[in-house]
Structure formats: structure tokens, C-alpha cells
Amino acid sequence: MYITYHYLGEYPDFVLKYVVMVSRYEGKWVFCRHKKRNTWEIPGGHIEKGESALDAAKRELFEETGASDFSLTPVNIYAVRSGEEKTLGMLYFAEIHTLEKIPAEMEIAEISFLADMPEALTYPLIQPYLFAYVKAFLTPKQAREEDELWDVYDEYRVKTGRTHPRGKLIPDGDYHLVVHVCVQNGEGKILLTQRSPNKGFPHKWEWTGGSALAGEDSLSAAIRELQEETGIVARAEHGTLLETMRRTNDFVDLWLFHEDFDLSDVKLQEGETCGAKLVTVDELLEMAKNEELALYSYLSAFLSKLSEN
């Protein structure tokens, strides 16, 4: 049994079976205990016939915790795989503002507020991974990178089943996946961000990118990186894989997304980026000539593909 993660919208609601809501109340994580069990679980449950994932999440959160006022943030779709069988669910983060008494007819005996996940779990092979993913989702990228894991691929880009911690030298013959993402608005202008002075290539301009996390595919990683680093939310159907290449220890995928956005929509990351601007393709090529761009090894290939598109 293992878990994979998929971008929002990859599967329609009617094929989803479950909702799971990693929930927080007054700074503590919320766990519930079924009346027939002595173990704890994250709030969640089945999506009923004709019910949307969001409606199911709202209903289950109230039924299992008594939450009457809360905000729900969709994190991603997850898949639990066992052999050839795959079960899909929607993963949410819930910030609970008001709790009421759980109705007596509900299945939950009690809820608990904890600093971390309890040891006695109902679903120990599944929920710890969902809990960790949401915690990572909520953690600023800079703080999270210390504990980041990558999937390891072989030279043919086949997953080996192993993971590799960020920051450690990856052995020869092992590879991980890197994505770089260019986003173009309705006017055909490309978003560039400026690297902070404390980073490599200080003050140089670039598009966003980073390493895929363990369990992510290339498209999911591209969408996440773009949102984390710029605040722009991309849709899967608006993305085009321009190029892929193998380097010494990684595979690099170059993505182009077309989305409607303004410069005012861009959110800079403290310690990561210090500026943002929109440029035409011709202006981008001129910046490359003037050595204003971060000199990544794939730069020429990416500029060539952008000119074609």
C-alpha cells in the first residue's frame, strides 16, 4: 500500500470516495475517536451519493468535531494504492473557529486537541502521510526544505521506490525530478521574479521552479511551485510541457502555463524574491543577451521553446 498525490481537478468529484480534513483549533491539531474504537483519527469520511467533496467535508467536519464555524482549504487529491486497486479522496486543511457539542446520535465519542499526531491511530498506514503533507503545505517553503524528500529515479526516469533527502549528495546513477515554470498572461507577457541578494545568482531574474516532492508528478509539482513562489494558481489544462532533459543527477521539465493575472496578483517570498515584472518574449530574449537572467543550464533550450510558442 502506498499513497500518491494529484493536482486539484485531475479527477471529478464523482470518482472520489473520501474526504479527510486535517484540522486545527486554537493552534492545536484536532483528532477524533469513534465510539467503537480506542484509537484516534483525523476527521473524515465517505462522500455520499450526489454529494460534492466540499459538501461532504463540511458535513463530516461538523458530525465528527462539532465545528460550526470554520474555513476549508483544498490541498490536493490523494490516492491510496494497493496492488491494482486505487481509492481516491480529497484532502483538506480546516481552520476551526467555533466548536459545538457533537450531536449524541453521531459516531464520535470524543475529540482531542494535540500538538502532534497521536501514536494510537485507526489508520496508521495512511493518515500519518496525509497529516505530514498538510503540515508541509502550511509550512513556508524555506522552513520546509530542511526535511524535504525526493523520489529517486533511474536513468530511464523510472521510480526506484527509494527517496532521497534534500541537501545530501545524490549518488551517481540516481536522479530526482526538477520543474521550472513559466507563466504567461492574457497579454502574452511572461512573469519574472528577481532573486534575493542572499541567494545564488543574486538580483538575477528568473521564472519559478524547484524539486518535485516525494509522491508528486511533474505537473503537480509545477502547479505547487508556481503557487508557492508567486501566488499564481495555475490550472492543469492550461499547462504545456515544453521540454524535458536529463542532467547529471536530475531530470528537468520545463512548463509553460497561460493564465489571466496581473502583476498586482504576484506575492513575493521573503528571503527568496525581491522583485517581479512582466516582459514580452522579445524583452526576455534581450535580457538574456544582457546577462540579466539566472544562468541555468537549460536556459537556451527554454528560450528557444518559448520563442516557438
C-alpha positions as CSV (number, residue, x, y, z in Angstrom):
1,M,0.0,0.0,0.0
2,Y,1.3,3.5,-0.8
3,I,-0.1,7.0,-1.4
4,T,0.3,9.3,-4.4
5,Y,-0.9,12.9,-4.7
6,H,-2.7,14.5,-7.6
7,Y,-3.4,18.1,-8.5
8,L,-6.9,19.6,-7.8
9,G,-9.2,19.0,-10.7
10,E,-7.4,16.0,-12.1
11,Y,-10.4,13.8,-11.1
12,P,-14.0,14.8,-11.0
13,D,-15.9,14.6,-7.6
14,F,-18.0,11.6,-8.7
15,V,-14.9,9.3,-8.6
16,L,-13.8,10.5,-5.2
17,K,-14.7,8.2,-2.3
18,Y,-13.5,10.0,0.8
19,V,-12.7,13.4,2.3
20,V,-10.1,13.9,5.0
21,M,-9.8,17.2,6.9
22,V,-6.6,17.8,8.8
23,S,-8.0,20.3,11.3
24,R,-6.6,22.9,13.7
25,Y,-8.4,24.7,16.6
26,E,-6.7,27.4,18.6
27,G,-3.2,26.2,17.5
28,K,-3.8,22.5,18.3
29,W,-4.5,19.6,15.9
30,V,-7.9,18.0,16.2
31,F,-8.3,14.2,16.3
32,C,-11.5,12.2,17.0
33,R,-12.3,8.8,18.4
34,H,-15.1,6.6,17.2
35,K,-17.4,5.1,19.8
36,K,-16.4,1.6,18.9
37,R,-12.7,2.2,18.9
38,N,-9.9,3.1,21.3
39,T,-7.8,4.7,18.5
40,W,-7.6,8.2,17.1
41,E,-8.1,9.5,13.5
42,I,-8.2,12.7,11.5
43,P,-11.8,13.9,10.8
44,G,-13.1,12.5,7.5
45,G,-15.5,10.0,5.9
46,H,-17.3,8.8,2.8
47,I,-18.7,11.1,0.2
48,E,-22.4,10.3,-0.1
49,K,-24.2,9.8,-3.4
50,G,-24.9,13.1,-5.2
51,E,-22.7,15.0,-2.7
52,S,-19.8,17.2,-3.7
53,A,-16.4,16.7,-2.0
54,L,-16.8,20.2,-0.4
55,D,-20.3,19.5,0.9
56,A,-19.1,16.1,2.3
57,A,-16.1,17.8,4.0
58,K,-18.4,20.4,5.6
59,R,-20.9,17.7,6.8
60,E,-18.2,15.3,8.1
61,L,-16.3,18.1,9.9
62,F,-19.5,19.1,11.9
63,E,-20.5,15.5,12.5
64,E,-17.1,14.4,13.8
65,T,-15.9,17.5,15.7
66,G,-18.9,19.8,16.2
67,A,-17.3,22.5,14.1
68,S,-19.9,25.1,13.2
69,D,-17.7,27.9,12.0
70,F,-14.5,27.1,10.0
71,S,-12.6,27.7,6.8
72,L,-11.7,24.8,4.5
73,T,-8.8,24.9,2.1
74,P,-8.4,22.1,-0.5
75,V,-4.9,20.8,-0.5
76,N,-4.9,18.0,-3.2
77,I,-6.4,14.8,-4.3
78,Y,-4.8,11.7,-2.8
79,A,-4.8,8.1,-4.0
80,V,-4.4,5.0,-1.8
81,R,-3.0,2.3,-3.9
82,S,-2.9,-1.4,-3.1
83,G,-1.9,-3.7,-5.9
84,E,-4.0,-2.7,-8.9
85,E,-6.7,-1.1,-6.7
86,K,-6.8,2.7,-6.3
87,T,-9.1,4.6,-4.0
88,L,-9.3,8.4,-4.4
89,G,-10.1,11.1,-1.8
90,M,-9.9,14.8,-1.3
91,L,-7.6,16.2,1.3
92,Y,-8.4,19.5,3.1
93,F,-7.0,21.7,5.7
94,A,-9.6,23.1,8.2
95,E,-9.1,26.0,10.5
96,I,-11.9,25.7,13.0
97,H,-13.1,28.9,14.7
98,T,-16.1,27.6,16.7
99,L,-16.9,24.2,18.2
100,E,-20.3,23.0,19.5
101,K,-21.2,19.8,21.2
102,I,-21.1,16.8,18.9
103,P,-24.7,15.5,18.4
104,A,-25.4,12.4,20.5
105,E,-26.5,10.4,17.5
106,M,-23.2,10.8,15.8
107,E,-20.5,8.0,15.8
108,I,-17.8,10.1,17.5
109,A,-17.3,9.6,21.3
110,E,-14.8,12.4,21.8
111,I,-12.3,14.8,20.2
112,S,-8.8,15.6,21.4
113,F,-6.5,18.7,20.8
114,L,-2.9,17.8,20.4
115,A,0.4,19.3,19.4
116,D,1.2,16.5,17.1
117,M,-0.2,13.2,15.8
118,P,-1.1,10.6,18.5
119,E,0.6,7.1,18.5
120,A,-2.6,5.1,18.7
121,L,-4.1,5.5,15.2
122,T,-7.0,3.9,13.4
123,Y,-5.3,4.2,10.0
124,P,-1.6,4.1,10.7
125,L,-0.6,3.3,7.1
126,I,-2.5,6.2,5.6
127,Q,-3.2,9.2,7.9
128,P,0.3,10.0,9.1
129,Y,1.3,10.7,5.5
130,L,-1.7,12.9,4.9
131,F,-1.1,14.8,8.1
132,A,2.6,15.3,7.2
133,Y,1.6,16.5,3.7
134,V,-0.8,19.1,5.1
135,K,1.8,20.3,7.6
136,A,4.3,20.7,4.8
137,F,1.6,22.5,2.7
138,L,1.2,25.0,5.6
139,T,4.9,25.5,6.2
140,P,6.8,28.3,4.3
141,K,9.0,26.7,1.7
142,Q,12.3,27.9,3.2
143,A,11.5,26.3,6.6
144,R,10.2,23.1,5.0
145,E,13.2,22.4,2.7
146,E,15.3,21.0,5.6
147,D,13.1,17.9,5.8
148,E,12.2,17.6,2.1
149,L,12.3,14.2,0.4
150,W,12.6,13.5,-3.3
151,D,11.6,10.4,-5.2
152,V,14.7,8.7,-6.7
153,Y,14.5,7.7,-10.4
154,D,16.8,5.6,-12.5
155,E,18.5,6.7,-15.8
156,Y,15.3,5.8,-17.7
157,R,13.1,8.0,-15.4
158,V,11.5,5.1,-13.7
159,K,11.0,5.5,-10.0
160,T,13.1,3.2,-7.9
161,G,10.8,3.2,-4.9
162,R,13.5,5.0,-2.8
163,T,13.6,8.6,-1.6
164,H,16.5,11.0,-1.1
165,P,16.7,13.8,1.5
166,R,17.3,17.3,0.1
167,G,20.7,18.7,0.9
168,K,22.6,15.4,0.7
169,L,24.7,14.5,-2.2
170,I,22.7,12.2,-4.6
171,P,24.7,9.1,-5.7
172,D,25.8,8.7,-9.3
173,G,23.2,6.8,-11.2
174,D,20.3,8.2,-9.1
175,Y,18.2,11.1,-10.3
176,H,15.4,13.3,-9.0
177,L,12.8,15.5,-10.7
178,V,13.1,19.3,-11.1
179,V,10.4,21.5,-12.6
180,H,10.8,25.0,-14.0
181,V,7.6,27.0,-14.7
182,C,7.0,30.0,-17.0
183,V,3.6,31.6,-16.8
184,Q,2.2,34.0,-19.5
185,N,-0.8,36.3,-19.0
186,G,-3.6,37.1,-21.4
187,E,-1.4,39.9,-23.0
188,G,1.3,37.4,-23.8
189,K,3.6,38.8,-21.1
190,I,5.8,36.5,-19.1
191,L,6.2,36.7,-15.3
192,L,9.8,37.0,-14.0
193,T,10.8,37.3,-10.4
194,Q,14.1,38.7,-9.1
195,R,16.3,36.6,-6.8
196,S,17.0,38.0,-3.4
197,P,20.6,39.2,-2.7
198,N,21.3,36.3,-0.3
199,K,20.6,33.7,-3.0
200,G,22.8,32.2,-5.7
201,F,22.6,34.4,-8.9
202,P,21.8,37.5,-6.7
203,H,19.4,40.0,-8.2
204,K,19.1,38.0,-11.4
205,W,15.7,37.5,-13.0
206,E,14.1,34.1,-13.5
207,W,10.8,32.1,-13.7
208,T,9.8,29.9,-10.8
209,G,11.0,26.3,-10.2
210,G,12.1,23.7,-7.8
211,S,12.3,20.0,-7.0
212,A,9.3,17.7,-7.0
213,L,8.4,16.3,-3.6
214,A,8.1,12.6,-2.9
215,G,4.8,11.4,-4.3
216,E,4.4,14.3,-6.8
217,D,4.3,14.0,-10.5
218,S,5.8,16.7,-12.7
219,L,2.5,18.6,-13.4
220,S,1.5,18.6,-9.7
221,A,5.0,19.9,-8.7
222,A,4.8,22.7,-11.3
223,I,1.4,23.9,-10.1
224,R,2.6,23.8,-6.5
225,E,5.9,25.6,-7.1
226,L,4.1,28.3,-9.1
227,Q,1.6,28.9,-6.3
228,E,4.2,28.8,-3.5
229,E,6.6,31.1,-5.1
230,T,4.3,33.6,-6.8
231,G,0.8,33.2,-5.5
232,I,-0.5,32.4,-9.0
233,V,-2.9,29.5,-9.2
234,A,-2.5,27.6,-12.5
235,R,-4.9,25.1,-13.9
236,A,-3.7,21.8,-15.2
237,E,-5.4,22.1,-18.6
238,H,-3.5,25.4,-19.2
239,G,-0.1,23.8,-18.9
240,T,2.2,22.7,-21.7
241,L,5.4,20.6,-21.2
242,L,7.8,22.4,-23.5
243,E,10.9,20.3,-22.9
244,T,12.4,17.7,-20.7
245,M,16.1,16.8,-20.3
246,R,18.4,14.7,-18.3
247,R,21.3,16.2,-16.5
248,T,24.0,14.7,-14.2
249,N,21.6,13.8,-11.3
250,D,18.2,15.1,-12.3
251,F,15.5,15.3,-14.9
252,V,14.4,18.8,-15.7
253,D,10.9,19.5,-17.0
254,L,10.1,22.9,-18.5
255,W,6.5,24.0,-18.2
256,L,4.5,26.9,-19.8
257,F,1.2,28.0,-18.4
258,H,-1.3,30.5,-19.8
259,E,-3.3,32.2,-17.1
260,D,-5.1,35.5,-16.6
261,F,-3.3,37.5,-13.9
262,D,-1.9,41.0,-13.2
263,L,1.4,42.0,-11.6
264,S,-0.6,43.0,-8.5
265,D,-1.6,39.3,-8.1
266,V,2.0,38.3,-7.5
267,K,3.2,37.6,-4.0
268,L,6.9,37.8,-3.3
269,Q,8.6,35.4,-0.9
270,E,10.6,36.9,1.9
271,G,14.3,35.8,1.6
272,E,13.6,34.3,-1.8
273,T,12.4,37.0,-4.2
274,C,12.8,40.8,-4.1
275,G,11.0,41.9,-7.3
276,A,8.6,40.9,-10.1
277,K,7.9,42.2,-13.5
278,L,6.1,41.2,-16.8
279,V,8.0,41.1,-20.0
280,T,7.4,40.2,-23.6
281,V,9.2,37.3,-25.3
282,D,11.4,39.8,-27.2
283,E,12.2,41.7,-23.9
284,L,13.1,38.3,-22.3
285,L,15.5,37.5,-25.1
286,E,17.1,40.9,-24.8
287,M,17.5,40.3,-21.0
288,A,19.2,37.0,-21.8
289,K,21.7,38.8,-24.1
290,N,22.4,41.3,-21.4
291,E,23.0,38.5,-18.9
292,E,20.2,39.7,-16.6
293,L,18.8,36.2,-16.3
294,A,19.9,33.4,-13.9
295,L,22.2,31.3,-16.0
296,Y,20.7,27.9,-15.6
297,S,22.0,25.1,-17.8
298,Y,18.7,24.7,-19.6
299,L,18.3,28.5,-20.3
300,S,19.0,28.3,-24.1
301,A,16.6,25.4,-24.6
302,F,13.8,27.1,-22.7
303,L,14.2,30.5,-24.5
304,S,14.1,28.6,-27.8
305,K,10.9,26.8,-26.9
306,L,9.3,30.0,-25.6
307,S,10.1,31.7,-28.9
308,E,8.3,28.9,-30.8
309,N,5.2,29.2,-28.5
